[in-house]
């Protein structure tokens, strides 16, 4: 760990420049995508149709006069 800290201190300009930030962002995106829930929702519809897509329950109520 001390060796990693020494590398960061010696190369702080590169680490905090655009290249270092892009690399750090890439690592974060990789691990975030890897740990995602994996839920994929797809919806197909026909012409003149009404489509509703939700991640949970959808409740329709009808007003009775």
C-alpha positions in Angstrom: 0.0 0.0 0.0 2.9 2.3 0.7 4.3 1.7 -2.7 1.0 2.7 -4.3 0.9 5.9 -2.3 4.5 6.7 -3.4 3.5 6.2 -7.1 0.5 8.5 -6.6 2.6 11.2 -4.9 5.3 11.0 -7.6 2.7 11.2 -10.4 0.1 13.5 -8.9 -0.1 15.7 -12.0 -0.9 12.8 -14.2 -3.3 11.2 -11.7 -5.4 14.4 -11.4 -5.2 15.4 -15.1 -7.8 14.4 -17.6 -6.2 11.0 -18.2 -6.2 10.0 -14.6 -9.8 11.1 -14.1 -10.9 9.2 -17.2 -9.2 6.1 -16.0 -10.7 6.4 -12.5 -14.2 6.9 -14.1 -13.7 3.8 -16.3 -12.9 1.7 -13.2 -15.9 3.0 -11.4 -18.2 2.4 -14.3 -16.8 -1.1 -14.8 -17.5 -2.1 -11.2 -20.9 -0.4 -11.1 -22.0 -2.3 -14.2 -20.6 -5.5 -12.8 -22.6 -5.2 -9.6 -25.9 -4.1 -11.2 -29.0 -6.1 -10.6 -29.2 -7.3 -14.2 -32.9 -6.5 -14.7 -33.7 -5.8 -18.3 -37.1 -4.6 -19.4 -38.2 -4.9 -23.1 -41.5 -3.9 -24.6 -42.9 -4.5 -28.1 -46.1 -2.8 -29.3 -48.3 -2.7 -32.3 -49.7 0.3 -34.2 -52.2 2.5 -32.4 -51.6 0.8 -29.0 -51.1 2.2 -25.5 -48.2 0.8 -23.7 -47.3 1.0 -20.0 -44.1 -0.3 -18.6 -43.2 -0.1 -14.9 -40.7 -1.7 -12.5 -43.4 -2.5 -10.0 -47.2 -2.7 -9.7 -49.4 -0.7 -11.9 -53.0 0.0 -10.6 -55.8 1.2 -12.8 -58.9 2.7 -11.2 -62.2 3.4 -12.9 -64.6 6.1 -11.8 -68.1 4.8 -11.6 -70.8 7.5 -11.8 
